[in-house]
Amino acid sequence: MAGCCEPQGYDLIFSSGQAERDAARYRKSGLTWAPRRTVELFNDGTFGGESVLEIGGGIGDLQVELLRAGMARAMSVELSVSYEAAAGRLLRQAGLAGRSVRLTGDFAQRPELAQPADVVVLHSVVCCYADAGRLLSAAADRARKHLVLSYPRETWWLRAWAPIQNIYPRLRRSDWRFYIHSEAAILAAIEHAGLRRIHIEHTRIDHLAVFSRTE
Ligand SMILES: C[S@@+](CC[C@H](N)C(=O)[O-])C[C@H]1O[C@@H](n2cnc3c(N)ncnc32)[C@H](O)[C@@H]1O
């Protein structure tokens, strides 16, 4: 249940139906681009650690794959409660439920929900949240070693697409919106928390960046 000040209606968009479709997609074709690259970057040593905290991780497929790749513990804070049934099933089927903790809530409003972790991951989450600075400051604060992040590029055509994408949540009376936040503001929030970018790559739509703690 969302608190009084948390955005409402994310579970109308990130619904149990969407969770089942995501789980079917994962069973059929594995991780999507940014989570898949995250496991590859963990495996090739670009970043490392024993524990991962994923914010807005949906069905938790990346958490499953990072545990399989050798991480010891995973934690998730997800705003939509609708993902929990599918996520719990995935973890049990993989035999990994004992190494994972799942919590629901708005991480930006309630960062105390999560313990610090070696690695904090947010894939396609900043674009789902109005106050990117608050979300990223809280995430960076919980990252002992690394922050791994994907977010949309500031292209004219994504900016043109955003208002069209946002018709559907308006009709459903959900607070969820698709945002393209300024890259400069994203970097400033993370660097202010003592992390520096050590890796960046792109698709036509998204950036994927890895940050490491320097202090
Ligand atoms: C587009 S989905 C991405 C899911 C997954 N990370 C992936 O890459 O497939 C965005 C997710 O972020 C969650 N989310 C957005 N803002 C959040 C916040 N402040 N705290 C926790 N979860 C959040 C949403 O509920 C949704 O499940």
The ligand as an ORCA input file, in Angstrom:
! r2SCAN-3c Opt
* xyz 0 1
  C       9.598      0.605    -16.597
  S       9.605     -0.379    -15.163
  C      11.232     -1.107    -15.257
  C      11.294     -2.467    -14.602
  C      12.688     -3.103    -14.643
  N      13.649     -2.292    -13.918
  C      13.141     -3.328    -16.054
  O      14.152     -2.734    -16.477
  O      12.497     -4.122    -16.761
  C       9.820      0.844    -13.876
  C       9.596      0.274    -12.483
  O      10.071      1.200    -11.509
  C       9.182      1.206    -10.403
  N       9.378      2.472     -9.692
  C       9.238      3.728    -10.199
  N       9.523      4.644     -9.257
  C       9.870      3.957     -8.142
  C      10.255      4.350     -6.821
  N      10.327      5.638     -6.482
  N      10.517      3.385     -5.895
  C      10.436      2.068     -6.243
  N      10.069      1.630     -7.485
  C       9.788      2.565     -8.415
  C       7.809      1.038    -11.076
  O       6.838      0.570    -10.174
  C       8.134      0.014    -12.168
  O       8.003     -1.299    -11.718
*
